[in-house]
Amino acid sequence: MSMKIELLRHGDTAQRSYRGQLDDALSELGWSQLRAAVQGRAWDCVVSSSLQRCAAFARELTLARELPLRIDARLAEYHFGDWQGVPIERIAEEQGDALGRFWADPVKHPPPGAETFEAFRERLSAALDDIAMQATGPRVLVITHGGAIRLLRCLVERRSYGDMAGIEVPHASLHPLPWPAVEMA
C-alpha cells in the first residue's frame, strides 16, 4: 500500500516569538485558516502534536469527519530553551550575533538551553516511523509545527538544517511528505 502523508502547520496564535513548546491556543484567525486549509480534502486518519494549537483543531476535524485521531507528543515543536516566548526583536537586539549563528547553522549554534537538533530529529523521525507503521489507511494528515515541518522537509529533501530558515511554512499550510526519509549523508 502506498502511503501519502501530509503535514499541516497549525494556524495563527496571535503570538510573535519563538513559541516552541509553550501551549498557546489558536486565535480566531488560526481556526479559520485551518478550516479553510482542509476544505475539500480527505484523509483516512489524523495524528497531531499534543500542543493545543494543533490538538484542538485535530479533535474538531476528526469528530466532524468521524476519523481516527492519535495524539503524539513527539510531534511537538522544537524547544527553543531560553529564547522560548521571547520576542524575536528582543533576541535580535540583545543577542543578534547568536541569533544569526542559529539561523545559519542551528545544529552547531542552538539557542541557550535549547533541545539539540539531534534529539529533535530523532523524536520526529521516530514519530513518523510509527505513523507510517500504524496508519489506518493510505492518506494520513499530521498536524504539527513550523520547525517540525522544516526539519522533516530538510530530511526528505536531503537539505542542510541551515536551509530551515529559508523554507516557507505559513500558518495552516499543507506539505506532502514522502516517508521514510533517506538519511542525509
C-alpha positions in Angstrom: 0.0 0.0 0.0 1.5 3.4 -1.0 1.1 6.0 1.8 0.5 9.7 1.4 1.5 11.7 4.5 0.6 15.4 4.5 1.9 17.7 7.2 -0.3 20.6 8.2 1.1 23.5 10.2 -1.2 24.8 13.0 -3.0 28.2 12.4 -2.2 31.6 13.8 -1.9 32.0 17.6 -1.5 35.8 17.6 1.9 35.3 19.3 5.0 36.8 17.8 8.0 35.0 19.2 9.6 31.6 19.2 6.8 29.8 20.9 8.4 26.3 20.9 6.7 24.1 23.4 4.6 26.9 25.1 1.0 25.7 24.9 -0.7 28.5 23.0 -4.3 28.4 21.9 -5.3 29.2 18.3 -6.6 32.7 17.6 -9.9 33.1 15.7 -7.8 33.7 12.6 -6.0 30.4 13.3 -9.2 28.5 13.4 -10.5 29.9 10.2 -7.1 29.3 8.4 -7.2 25.7 9.4 -10.8 25.1 8.5 -10.1 26.7 5.0 -7.0 24.6 4.6 -8.8 21.2 4.9 -11.9 22.1 3.0 -12.4 19.7 0.1 -9.5 17.4 1.2 -9.8 13.9 2.6 -7.7 11.7 4.9 -8.1 8.3 6.4 -6.7 9.2 9.8 -5.2 12.2 11.7 -2.1 12.3 14.0 -1.5 15.5 15.9 1.0 17.2 18.2 -0.2 17.3 21.8 0.1 21.1 22.0 -3.4 22.7 21.9 -2.7 24.8 18.8 -2.7 21.5 16.9 -4.7 19.1 19.0 -7.8 21.3 19.4 -8.3 21.6 15.7 -7.4 17.9 15.2 -10.2 16.9 17.6 -12.7 19.2 15.8 -11.7 17.8 12.4 -11.8 14.1 13.4 -15.1 14.5 15.3 -16.8 16.2 12.3 -15.4 13.7 9.8 -15.6 10.6 12.0 -11.8 9.8 11.6 -9.4 8.1 13.9 -7.2 10.5 15.9 -3.9 9.8 17.6 -2.2 12.5 19.7 1.6 12.2 19.7 3.7 14.4 22.0 6.8 13.7 19.9 5.3 15.9 17.2 5.7 19.0 19.4 7.7 22.0 18.2 11.4 22.4 18.8 12.2 23.6 22.4 13.9 27.0 22.0 15.4 27.0 25.5 16.0 30.5 26.9 14.5 32.1 23.7 11.1 30.4 24.1 8.5 33.1 24.4 10.9 36.0 23.9 10.1 38.4 21.1 12.5 37.8 18.2 13.1 41.6 18.0 14.4 41.5 21.6 16.6 38.5 20.8 18.0 40.3 17.8 18.7 43.4 19.8 20.2 41.7 22.8 21.8 38.6 21.2 21.9 39.4 17.5 25.2 37.5 16.8 23.8 34.4 18.5 20.6 34.6 16.5 22.5 35.0 13.2 24.6 32.0 14.0 21.5 30.0 14.9 19.8 30.8 11.6 23.0 30.0 9.7 23.7 26.7 11.5 21.1 25.6 14.0 22.9 22.3 14.7 26.2 24.0 15.8 24.6 27.1 17.3 21.3 26.3 19.1 19.7 28.8 21.4 21.0 28.7 25.0 19.3 25.8 26.9 17.6 24.5 23.8 16.8 21.0 22.6 19.6 19.6 20.5 18.8 19.2 16.8 19.9 15.5 17.1 17.2 15.0 19.7 14.6 16.9 17.7 15.4 14.9 14.5 15.3 11.6 16.5 11.9 12.2 18.1 10.3 13.5 14.9 11.7 10.6 12.8 10.5 8.0 15.4 7.1 9.6 15.4 6.9 9.5 11.6 8.1 5.9 11.5 5.3 4.9 13.9 2.7 6.9 11.9 3.8 5.1 8.8 3.5 1.7 10.5 0.2 2.3 12.4 -1.7 4.2 9.7 -5.3 3.0 9.3 -5.3 4.0 5.6 -3.1 5.4 2.9 -3.9 9.1 3.4 -2.6 10.5 6.7 -2.8 14.0 8.0 -0.2 15.0 10.5 -0.9 18.3 12.3 2.3 19.8 13.7 4.5 22.9 13.8 6.6 25.1 11.6 10.0 24.0 12.9 9.0 20.3 12.8 7.9 20.7 9.2 11.1 22.5 8.2 13.3 19.8 9.8 11.3 16.9 8.2 11.4 18.6 4.8 15.2 19.1 5.2 15.5 15.3 5.9 13.4 14.1 2.9 14.8 16.8 0.5 18.3 16.0 1.7 19.0 19.6 2.6 21.2 21.1 5.3 19.4 22.2 8.5 21.0 25.6 7.8 18.3 25.8 5.0 15.5 25.6 7.5 15.2 29.4 7.9 14.6 29.7 4.1 11.8 27.1 3.9 8.4 28.9 3.8 5.9 27.2 6.1 2.9 29.7 6.6 0.2 29.0 9.1 -2.2 26.3 8.0 -0.1 25.3 5.1 0.0 21.7 3.8 3.2 19.9 2.9 3.2 16.4 1.3 6.0 14.2 2.8 7.3 11.0 1.4 8.3 8.7 4.3 10.6 7.1 5.3 13.2 9.7 4.6 16.6 8.7 3.3 19.2 9.7 5.9 21.4 12.7 5.0 25.0 11.8 4.2 
